[in-house]
Amino acid sequence: MKNIISVFILLISVSILVSCSNKSTAPLGQEELKQPSIGDDIPSEVATSVFDKAPITTKDAPQLGDLEEDCHGKRRVSQTLEEVNASILKIADIFVISTNGGNSRYLPCDLPSKLKKDGILVRFSGEVLEIFPNERLIATPFRIKNIVERDN
């Protein structure tokens, strides 16, 4: 009796494994639909007219490595700051301007090399730039108009 039950369980297990491993196929007489790719069935003049009007572009997105030219790319100005007292803070080998006890940090493209020292005090003016959606930065993009070292 134990042998019959063991064989029965073995047969059920094998049939389940075989049925699960079979690749599903379309019913008889029906073909599986293939997703067309750009070059398959779309005439080139139609593809060109559609893709040339696509609203998505990376033309104005900031590019890494362009730190000397314009490291933030094209961005709108969201606020202007005038004569703000701050300090220079070095975070992960990047120098940022820190205000309000470290609660606000600004990332300038063109911080003068003589001010690239952790902890020095500065007074600065400039433009706070927008942050793009889903963008994560170490500090808020900033365009310096004026920056000087200060004593206290």
C-alpha positions in Angstrom: 0.0 0.0 0.0 2.8 2.4 0.9 4.5 1.7 -2.5 1.3 2.5 -4.4 0.9 5.8 -2.6 4.5 6.7 -3.1 4.2 5.9 -6.9 1.0 7.9 -7.1 2.6 11.0 -5.4 5.7 10.6 -7.7 3.5 10.5 -10.8 1.5 13.6 -9.7 4.8 15.5 -9.0 6.3 14.6 -12.4 3.1 15.6 -14.2 3.0 19.0 -12.4 6.6 19.7 -13.2 6.2 18.7 -16.9 3.1 20.9 -17.2 4.8 23.9 -15.6 7.9 23.6 -17.7 6.1 23.5 -21.0 6.3 26.8 -22.9 2.8 28.3 -23.4 1.8 28.4 -27.0 -1.0 30.1 -28.9 -4.2 28.0 -29.5 -4.3 26.1 -32.8 -4.8 28.4 -35.8 -3.7 31.6 -34.0 -0.2 33.0 -34.3 1.6 34.9 -31.5 1.7 38.6 -32.2 5.1 40.1 -32.6 5.8 43.7 -31.4 7.0 45.7 -34.4 10.3 47.5 -34.0 11.1 50.8 -35.6 12.4 49.4 -38.8 10.0 46.5 -39.3 6.7 47.6 -40.7 6.8 51.4 -40.4 7.7 53.3 -43.5 10.8 55.5 -42.9 8.9 58.8 -43.8 6.2 58.0 -41.1 8.8 57.0 -38.5 10.8 60.2 -39.2 7.7 62.4 -38.9 6.6 60.8 -35.7 10.0 60.7 -34.0 11.0 64.2 -35.0 8.0 65.6 -33.1 8.8 63.7 -29.9 8.4 66.1 -26.9 11.2 64.4 -24.8 14.7 65.8 -25.1 17.9 65.9 -23.2 19.2 68.9 -25.0 19.3 71.2 -22.0 20.0 68.6 -19.3 23.2 69.3 -17.3 26.1 67.1 -18.4 28.6 65.7 -15.9 32.2 66.7 -16.6 31.3 70.2 -18.0 32.3 71.8 -14.7 34.5 74.5 -16.2 32.1 75.7 -18.9 28.6 75.7 -17.3 28.2 72.8 -14.9 24.5 73.3 -14.3 23.4 73.5 -17.9 20.4 75.8 -18.7 18.2 76.3 -15.7 15.7 79.0 -14.6 16.6 81.3 -11.7 14.4 80.6 -8.7 15.8 83.2 -6.3 18.4 85.9 -6.0 20.6 86.2 -2.9 22.4 89.4 -2.0 25.3 89.8 0.5 24.7 86.6 2.5 27.2 85.5 5.2 28.2 81.8 4.8 31.1 79.4 5.1 32.7 77.0 2.6 32.1 73.3 3.3 33.8 70.4 1.6 31.5 67.4 1.1 32.8 64.3 -0.8 35.6 66.4 -2.4 33.1 69.0 -3.6 33.1 72.5 -2.2 29.7 74.1 -1.4 28.6 77.3 0.2 26.8 76.6 3.5 24.4 79.0 5.1 22.0 78.9 8.1 24.2 76.6 10.2 24.4 74.0 7.3 20.7 73.9 6.6 21.1 75.5 3.1 23.9 74.5 0.8 24.6 75.9 -2.6 26.7 74.3 -5.4 28.5 77.0 -7.4 30.2 76.2 -10.8 32.8 78.8 -10.5 34.1 79.0 -6.9 37.5 80.7 -7.0 40.3 78.3 -6.2 41.6 80.6 -3.4 38.2 80.0 -1.6 38.3 76.2 -2.0 39.2 75.7 1.7 37.0 73.9 4.1 35.7 76.2 6.9 36.6 79.6 5.6 34.0 82.4 6.0 32.6 84.2 2.9 30.0 86.8 1.9 28.3 86.1 -1.5 25.6 87.2 -3.9 24.1 85.3 -6.8 21.3 83.3 -8.3 19.7 80.1 -6.9 18.9 77.8 -9.8 16.0 75.4 -10.2 16.4 71.7 -9.5 15.0 69.4 -12.1 12.3 66.8 -11.2 13.8 63.6 -9.9 17.2 65.1 -9.6 19.4 64.4 -6.5 22.2 66.8 -5.8 24.6 67.4 -3.0 23.5 71.1 -2.9 21.3 73.5 -4.8 22.7 74.7 -8.1 24.0 78.3 -7.8 25.5 80.9 -10.0 27.9 83.3 -8.2 27.7 87.0 -9.0 30.1 88.1 -6.2 32.0 86.3 -3.4 34.6 87.5 -1.0 36.4 86.1 2.0 35.4 87.7 5.3 36.8 87.7 8.9 33.8 87.1 11.1 
